[in-house]
Amino acid sequence: MSHTGSNAGPGRAAADDRVDHLEGLRTRLDRLHSQDHDGRMDRQKAVAGAARDLIDHLIATAAPSDVLADVEALLMRATASLRGHRGNRQLQPSASEEPGYGSDHLYWSPMTGLANPLAPPLDLSIEDGVVVGTGKYGAGYGGPPGCVHGGHIAAAFDEILGVVQALSGRMGLTGTLTVRYHSPTPLHTELRFEGRCDGLNGRKILTSAVALVDGVVTAEATCVFVAMTTPRDA
């Protein structure tokens, strides 16, 4: 008689599910840095990076009016080039994605999107079961002199923990986000977010995260996501 699986129980099953969700999330994050077959997305990410650099210089520029006029004309021509190619992109996981934030969304996210010039962006990875986001905030994200606006820190927590919730295997919406600021977070400095899934409580997905600069916590957050109902839950 085979005894394979005889030790499997609710705890083992939950651990196995967590590993599966972790590997699924890791695959989706790796896909963000993969090259597409025709190079279009790679080019779009490069254009977004150039626009991001432009924003950072524009916020802090002391250029005279004639230089600004030249830049305005260049940007108007660039906008005209794109105007006839408007798409209908939807910010949602594709049909092939598992529950949680899909890689399609993460391409365009205002926090992590390599193809979104409004994003810092934050580079996502997984380290020892923890979702990590790293990046630098430029001048366009400033609040107090030389520091990141607290609202951007809160938004980054919401985004990072929105990815973290995928480790639960469920898809939820932000219910409560609580942020505690310990000290100002400097601009133009490598910032690290670490997010964890702390468990489930019914439909609630419990998560937490910290923001660090040189290993020192500048802010921390807890977030409760409320899982969307499925026919099985009804």
N, C-alpha and C positions, 0 to 999 in steps of 0.2 A: 504494500500500500504506500502510495506516495504521500509525503507530508509537506510537499511544497506549498508555501503560503499559510502553513498552520499557525504561524506567529503573526499573521496579518490581522490587524484590528483597526478600529477607528483612528487611533493615533498614527499607525503606520500608513494607513490610506491617506490621511491628511498630509503627512510628510511627503509621500510620493506625489500627491497633487501639487504641493508647494514646489517640488523640484521641477515638475512638468511646467508649471506656470513660469518659474524662474528661467528655464531654458527657452521657453517660448518668447518671453520678453527679451532675453539676450539676443535671440535671433532677429527680432524686429529692430532692436537698437543697432545691431551690426549692419542691417540693411540700409540704415541712414547714410552710411559711408561707402556703400557699394556703388559702382559705376553702372549707369543705365546703358542699355544696348545701343542707343543712338546718340548718346552724349547730351541730350537736351536738358535733363535735370542737372547734370554736372555744370552745364553752362548757366542754367538759371541760378544755381547756388553761387557761382562765381559773380554773376551780375548783382545778386543780393549783397555779396560781400563788398563789392565796389560801392554800392549805394550806401551801405552801412559806414564805410570809410568816409564817404562824402558827408553824411550827416554829422559824423564826429568832428570833421574839419569845419563844417558850416556853423555849428553851434559855437565854436571858439574862435572863429575867424576875425581878423582885423583888416580884411581886404578892403580896398577902396571901392567906391561905387561902380567904376568902370569895369573892374574885375568881376564884381557881382553881376553886372549886366551881362557880361560874356557867359558866366556860369548859368544864368537864367535862360539865355538863348539856347545853350547846349541842352539843358534839361527839357526845355519845351520841344526840341527836336527829338530827344529820346522818347518823350511821352507820346509824340505823334507817331513814332515808329511802332509803339506797342498798342496804340488805340484800336487798330483794326484787328487785333488778335485776342479780344477778350474771351475768356473761357467761362465755364460754369462749375468751377471747382467746389466740391462739397467737403466741409471739414468733418469727416466721419470715417471710421475704419472701413476698408473695403470688405466685400463679402467673404474674402478668404482669411480675414484677420480673426484671431481669437478674441475673447472678451478683454476689454481694456483699451488703452489708447493705441490705435494703429500707427504704423510707421508713416502712412500717408498724412495723418494729422501732424505728426512730429516734423515733417518737412516744412510745414507752413506755420507752425505755432509761433506766436509772438514772443515766446520765451526761449524755445529751443530750435526754432526753424532755421535751418541753414539756407532755405530758399526765401526767408522772410527778412527783409532789410530792417524791420523794426525789432527783431530779436537781437540779444547781445552778441551771439547766441550762446546758450549753455550746451556743452557737449555732454551727452548722457552715456553712462556705462554702468556696469554692475560689478561690485567688488564684495566678495564674501556675503552675498545675499542682500547687499545694500545698494540701492539706486543712488548713483553719484552724478551730480551735475557740476561741471567746472566751466569757468569763463571769466571774462573781464567786462565790466560795464564802462562804456565810453561816456563822453560829455553829455550826450543826449539823455542820459538817465539821471542826471544830477538833481539833488535836492538841496540839503545844506552844502555850503561851499566845500568842494572836493569830495563829497560823499554821495552815495547812491540814495535816491529818493526811497523812503520807506515803503511806498506803495509798490514799487518795482520788486522789492524784497518779498513782500506779501504775495505778489502775483507769481513770483518764481517758486515760492513754497507751494502754492496751489497747483502749479504745473508739475513740479517734481512729484508731489504726493499724488497727483492724478495719475502719474505713471506708476507709482508705487502700488496703487490699489490693484493694478493688474495682477500682482502676485497673489491676490485672493481668489483669482479666477472669476471675479464678478465685475460688472461695469456699473459704477455709481456716479452720482452727481454730488458736488460739494454741498454739505449740509451746514457745517460749522467749521470755520477756519480761525484759529486763535494764534496770534503772533506776539511774541515777547521780544523786544529789542534790548540787547545788552549794551551795545556801543555802536557808534556810526560805522558804516561799511564804506571803505574808501573806493573811489573811482579808479579806473586804470590799474587795478590790482587783481591778481588771480584770486578768485572766490570759489569756494567749494561748498556744495550742498550735499548732505547725506540724508536720505530718506528711508524709512523702514515701515513695513506693514506690521502693526502691533496685534492684529487679531480681528475677529468678527464677533458681532453681538446682534443676532438677528439679521436685519437688513443693513445694519451699520458696519462699515468698514473703517477700522481704527488705524490711523497712521500718524507718524511723527517725523520731524526733520530738524536739522540744525544747519546754519550757515557759518562757515569758518573762513578766517583769513590767517594764514600762517599758523594753523592749528588752534587758533583762538576763536571761540564762539562769539559771533556778533549778534546773532538772532536765533530764535528757536520757534518751532510751530507744532501745533497738533491740529489734525484735520479729521473730521468725521464725514465720510461719504455715505450717502444713502443709496443702496443698490437698487437698480431699476427692477421692477417686477417682471417675471416671466410667466407664461401660462402655467408652469409647474407650481409657481408661488401662489397663484390666484386661488 
